[in-house]
């Protein structure tokens, strides 16, 4: 030992050699090979719902906020920003800083339909959003007010053909509106289509008997049917709902043209870093795998995507496919708005 209490220089080289070899050995962790830590937000994440509170998309957002927040390490706060068929809230997210702290939960109407409906769009979905992933696909229920005096599908069709039906929608070109157009085309009927700022207010007026009918996502309508507040005549999906086994599919009821289903998805502002998008995608996956959310969604017939369907590439393809499909429907109906 020398005066500093260290072994001689030659012996120090021998003692340090095994450590240096261990650091350089393949397969062992090293500073140069260490993977970067997953991105986490530095503040609460705002999840914008571009529709009113109480509607189906809002209910979905509140169910997924908890498990997403646990995955991200920050609370996920749902904020309702309504107007123009979802365009106001979506535009806010499109203009937001792409830092992962502002996201949008929207459905096919906002991300695929509105571009064919409004002449003056405040965003271009394929350009201004970064797809994160698909949350679920949901059939729709044809619902009739218990106060409307319409006791069967046959009576509803007869009322539609007489032109005396009042149908609630969440605005021109909304999924409720598209479904109503499909129904009327299927039965050869006419109706007064009454627009609301979201599914929640539309449902409230159906419950009150102010309107006769609406088509709402099963996730939002099932509990009202089970409570006896409204009647359900048809489900638009390929199979009956476990929660409402007596309600026939549209095909079973003789309305095969009524085939609309709604998907809901998560997107971020364009330009977001891949690590941020991946972290939000992982948080979405955690929400989809959450036991409570899965149980609730499955009970209400929402189909949850598997891992191969829920990614950004699949969502981008779905957005493009449905943009083409519903654009053709709107052009045929001559439906367009100024903005």
Legacy VTK file of the C-alpha trace (Angstrom):
# vtk DataFile Version 3.0
C-alpha trace
ASCII
DATASET POLYDATA
POINTS 339 float
0.000 0.000 0.000
1.227 3.541 -0.691
0.724 6.620 1.457
-2.746 7.246 0.012
-3.894 3.814 1.190
-4.214 2.458 -2.374
-2.617 -0.719 -3.727
0.391 -0.338 -6.010
-0.372 0.924 -9.512
0.215 -2.471 -11.152
-2.152 -4.213 -8.751
-4.777 -1.487 -9.247
-4.809 -2.322 -12.963
-5.444 -6.003 -12.130
-8.284 -5.167 -9.701
-10.011 -2.834 -12.178
-9.729 -5.176 -15.168
-12.665 -7.482 -14.204
-14.940 -4.444 -13.703
-14.004 -2.995 -17.084
-14.612 -6.357 -18.729
-18.040 -6.629 -17.088
-19.071 -3.191 -18.319
-17.969 -3.978 -21.854
-19.401 -7.529 -21.910
-22.161 -8.075 -24.469
-25.621 -8.579 -23.016
-24.953 -6.680 -19.796
-26.386 -3.203 -19.120
-24.243 -0.242 -19.964
-24.719 3.483 -20.213
-24.422 3.400 -23.990
-27.009 0.613 -24.338
-29.523 1.851 -21.753
-33.006 2.410 -23.169
-34.545 5.838 -22.595
-37.215 5.934 -19.918
-40.792 5.959 -21.279
-42.178 9.457 -21.739
-44.408 10.764 -18.968
-46.349 14.048 -18.930
-45.162 16.761 -16.568
-48.710 17.940 -15.825
-52.290 16.632 -16.041
-53.439 15.554 -19.485
-56.550 17.255 -20.875
-58.752 14.814 -22.778
-61.033 16.935 -24.957
-64.476 15.527 -25.743
-65.992 17.639 -28.543
-69.552 16.927 -27.384
-71.690 17.782 -24.385
-71.452 16.097 -20.996
-73.771 13.142 -20.564
-73.405 11.817 -24.109
-71.833 8.506 -25.100
-68.378 9.830 -26.025
-68.275 11.733 -22.743
-69.178 8.566 -20.811
-66.418 6.652 -22.590
-63.869 9.355 -21.815
-64.691 9.309 -18.123
-64.425 5.523 -17.986
-60.982 5.553 -19.622
-59.576 8.589 -17.784
-58.765 6.689 -14.576
-56.738 3.813 -16.032
-55.043 6.131 -18.527
-54.002 8.459 -15.728
-52.555 5.597 -13.706
-50.519 4.507 -16.711
-49.242 8.029 -17.435
-48.537 9.001 -13.829
-50.683 12.150 -14.142
-54.437 12.726 -13.907
-56.416 12.699 -17.154
-59.005 15.481 -17.006
-62.026 15.323 -19.326
-63.082 18.645 -20.828
-66.198 19.092 -22.955
-65.747 21.597 -25.805
-68.880 21.620 -27.942
-70.012 23.140 -31.208
-70.208 22.610 -34.979
-70.670 18.846 -34.824
-67.487 18.383 -32.811
-65.328 20.713 -34.924
-64.822 23.328 -32.204
-63.281 20.898 -29.728
-61.320 19.066 -32.407
-59.882 22.321 -33.754
-58.709 23.248 -30.277
-56.712 20.017 -30.080
-55.389 20.438 -33.635
-53.970 23.845 -32.605
-52.600 22.646 -29.263
-48.922 22.219 -28.499
-47.920 18.649 -29.528
-46.529 17.910 -26.063
-48.837 15.020 -25.176
-50.799 17.012 -22.614
-53.810 17.669 -24.873
-55.600 14.797 -26.606
-58.906 14.285 -28.389
-61.402 11.470 -27.981
-63.725 11.623 -30.974
-65.738 9.354 -33.189
-66.139 8.673 -36.884
-68.229 11.818 -37.325
-65.465 14.205 -36.349
-62.548 12.300 -37.847
-64.095 11.044 -41.105
-67.511 12.607 -41.811
-67.248 16.325 -41.064
-64.711 16.988 -43.797
-67.473 16.169 -46.320
-70.178 18.034 -44.422
-68.687 21.474 -43.688
-67.456 23.802 -46.398
-65.151 25.691 -44.028
-63.341 23.127 -41.903
-60.982 24.457 -39.196
-58.714 21.413 -39.559
-57.836 18.587 -41.929
-58.086 15.345 -39.999
-55.478 13.400 -41.985
-52.991 16.282 -41.745
-53.614 17.885 -38.350
-53.953 14.833 -36.108
-51.600 12.017 -35.183
-53.649 8.813 -34.770
-53.007 7.047 -31.458
-55.490 4.210 -31.449
-59.003 2.810 -31.610
-60.977 2.625 -28.357
-64.059 0.673 -29.435
-66.733 0.064 -32.027
-70.326 0.514 -30.918
-73.628 -0.393 -32.588
-76.587 1.966 -32.411
-80.041 1.499 -30.918
-83.198 2.781 -32.556
-84.923 4.334 -29.544
-88.471 5.647 -29.228
-89.878 7.764 -26.412
-92.206 5.903 -24.073
-94.421 9.000 -24.323
-94.705 8.960 -28.121
-97.568 6.461 -28.289
-95.581 4.278 -30.708
-95.614 0.699 -29.501
-93.894 -1.212 -32.287
-91.509 -0.923 -35.198
-94.425 -1.288 -37.596
-96.201 1.666 -35.956
-92.973 3.704 -36.129
-92.564 2.987 -39.844
-96.184 3.937 -40.463
-95.675 7.238 -38.613
-92.528 7.918 -40.667
-94.361 7.262 -43.927
-97.059 9.699 -42.852
-94.368 12.343 -42.300
-95.310 13.068 -38.694
-92.166 11.831 -36.939
-89.784 14.012 -34.878
-86.263 12.591 -34.775
-83.506 13.997 -32.566
-79.952 14.247 -33.885
-76.766 15.818 -32.602
-76.583 18.112 -35.621
-76.481 17.842 -39.403
-73.997 15.224 -40.543
-73.571 13.791 -37.048
-73.655 10.029 -36.581
-77.193 10.389 -35.205
-78.134 12.314 -38.354
-76.524 9.782 -40.693
-78.326 6.957 -38.896
-81.634 8.834 -39.129
-81.099 9.323 -42.883
-80.364 5.616 -43.262
-83.552 4.737 -41.364
-85.747 7.047 -43.425
-84.215 5.779 -46.676
-84.779 2.182 -45.553
-88.491 2.688 -44.810
-89.307 5.355 -47.399
-90.303 7.856 -44.747
-89.966 11.521 -43.872
-89.402 13.251 -40.561
-88.568 16.508 -38.878
-84.893 16.212 -37.918
-84.169 18.277 -34.798
-80.507 19.059 -34.078
-78.943 19.292 -30.614
-75.449 20.124 -29.393
-74.785 16.530 -28.368
-76.219 13.156 -27.470
-76.944 14.150 -23.874
-79.436 16.961 -24.643
-80.991 14.859 -27.429
-81.559 11.981 -25.022
-83.035 14.328 -22.414
-85.663 15.511 -24.886
-86.418 11.931 -25.923
-87.006 11.045 -22.273
-89.266 14.078 -21.910
-91.256 13.183 -25.023
-90.288 16.392 -26.841
-89.057 14.213 -29.723
-90.279 10.778 -30.806
-87.134 8.934 -31.795
-83.371 8.914 -32.032
-80.586 6.514 -32.919
-77.967 6.486 -30.182
-74.897 4.388 -29.519
-75.778 1.279 -27.513
-73.280 2.256 -24.836
-75.308 5.377 -24.075
-78.840 4.081 -24.688
-78.978 0.675 -23.034
-79.482 1.870 -19.466
-82.466 3.999 -20.485
-84.076 0.982 -22.138
-83.421 -1.172 -19.094
-84.959 1.523 -16.911
-88.138 1.548 -18.997
-87.724 5.204 -19.983
-87.485 4.481 -23.727
-88.292 1.639 -26.096
-85.678 -0.038 -28.290
-86.879 -1.521 -31.582
-83.627 -2.321 -33.403
-79.862 -2.662 -32.874
-77.705 -1.840 -35.900
-74.880 -4.289 -35.204
-74.430 -7.805 -36.602
-75.737 -9.466 -33.447
-78.152 -8.851 -30.590
-76.953 -7.219 -27.404
-76.387 -9.419 -24.376
-77.872 -6.624 -22.278
-81.023 -6.418 -24.466
-81.507 -9.900 -25.932
-85.112 -9.218 -26.985
-84.139 -6.372 -29.325
-83.631 -7.687 -32.889
-80.848 -6.670 -35.217
-81.778 -4.416 -38.117
-81.444 -7.337 -40.511
-83.729 -9.503 -38.380
-86.255 -6.656 -38.286
-86.278 -6.329 -42.073
-84.075 -3.198 -42.248
-80.738 -4.487 -43.593
-79.883 -1.010 -44.910
-79.634 0.298 -41.362
-76.053 -0.849 -40.802
-74.267 2.102 -39.196
-71.804 1.419 -36.382
-69.741 4.008 -34.557
-66.079 3.854 -33.628
-64.350 6.074 -31.098
-60.633 6.789 -31.168
-57.842 8.781 -29.545
-55.730 11.278 -31.510
-53.068 13.882 -30.698
-51.991 17.076 -32.456
-49.820 16.413 -35.495
-46.087 16.776 -34.968
-46.047 14.930 -31.662
-42.842 13.014 -30.928
-43.040 9.217 -31.429
-42.191 8.596 -27.754
-45.169 10.682 -26.664
-47.540 8.991 -29.080
-46.282 5.594 -27.919
-46.856 6.516 -24.274
-50.435 7.642 -24.992
-50.977 4.473 -27.009
-49.762 2.376 -24.086
-52.091 4.306 -21.757
-54.994 3.677 -24.134
-54.082 -0.007 -24.134
-54.048 0.007 -20.330
-57.550 1.496 -20.337
-58.816 -1.134 -22.800
-57.378 -3.896 -20.603
-58.828 -2.410 -17.397
-61.250 -4.947 -15.902
-63.945 -2.441 -14.954
-63.895 -0.699 -18.332
-63.931 -4.005 -20.231
-66.846 -5.301 -18.190
-68.825 -2.096 -18.655
-68.148 -1.809 -22.386
-68.829 -5.481 -23.113
-72.075 -5.404 -21.136
-73.240 -2.609 -23.422
-72.074 -4.286 -26.656
-69.093 -2.076 -27.389
-66.537 -4.175 -29.233
-63.038 -3.624 -27.901
-60.235 -3.952 -30.468
-57.440 -6.466 -30.111
-53.808 -5.392 -30.141
-53.553 -5.674 -33.941
-56.479 -3.287 -34.502
-55.853 -0.580 -31.972
-52.624 0.950 -33.298
-52.106 4.215 -35.192
-51.706 2.639 -38.636
-54.990 0.719 -38.369
-56.761 3.856 -37.139
-55.421 5.943 -40.038
-56.737 3.344 -42.510
-60.132 3.258 -40.787
-60.393 7.052 -40.883
-59.682 7.076 -44.622
-62.090 4.221 -45.426
-65.005 5.774 -43.570
-64.263 9.216 -44.995
-64.802 7.732 -48.453
-67.928 5.807 -47.415
-69.807 8.578 -45.617
-68.675 11.243 -48.036
-70.560 9.368 -50.739
-73.681 9.158 -48.524
-73.650 12.899 -47.788
-73.127 13.857 -51.420
-76.027 11.628 -52.460
-78.257 13.259 -49.823
-77.098 16.756 -50.769
-76.227 17.552 -47.152
-73.645 20.248 -46.493
-73.167 23.084 -44.026
-71.293 26.378 -44.197
-69.095 25.689 -41.179
LINES 1 340
339 0 1 2 3 4 5 6 7 8 9 10 11 12 13 14 15 16 17 18 19 20 21 22 23 24 25 26 27 28 29 30 31 32 33 34 35 36 37 38 39 40 41 42 43 44 45 46 47 48 49 50 51 52 53 54 55 56 57 58 59 60 61 62 63 64 65 66 67 68 69 70 71 72 73 74 75 76 77 78 79 80 81 82 83 84 85 86 87 88 89 90 91 92 93 94 95 96 97 98 99 100 101 102 103 104 105 106 107 108 109 110 111 112 113 114 115 116 117 118 119 120 121 122 123 124 125 126 127 128 129 130 131 132 133 134 135 136 137 138 139 140 141 142 143 144 145 146 147 148 149 150 151 152 153 154 155 156 157 158 159 160 161 162 163 164 165 166 167 168 169 170 171 172 173 174 175 176 177 178 179 180 181 182 183 184 185 186 187 188 189 190 191 192 193 194 195 196 197 198 199 200 201 202 203 204 205 206 207 208 209 210 211 212 213 214 215 216 217 218 219 220 221 222 223 224 225 226 227 228 229 230 231 232 233 234 235 236 237 238 239 240 241 242 243 244 245 246 247 248 249 250 251 252 253 254 255 256 257 258 259 260 261 262 263 264 265 266 267 268 269 270 271 272 273 274 275 276 277 278 279 280 281 282 283 284 285 286 287 288 289 290 291 292 293 294 295 296 297 298 299 300 301 302 303 304 305 306 307 308 309 310 311 312 313 314 315 316 317 318 319 320 321 322 323 324 325 326 327 328 329 330 331 332 333 334 335 336 337 338
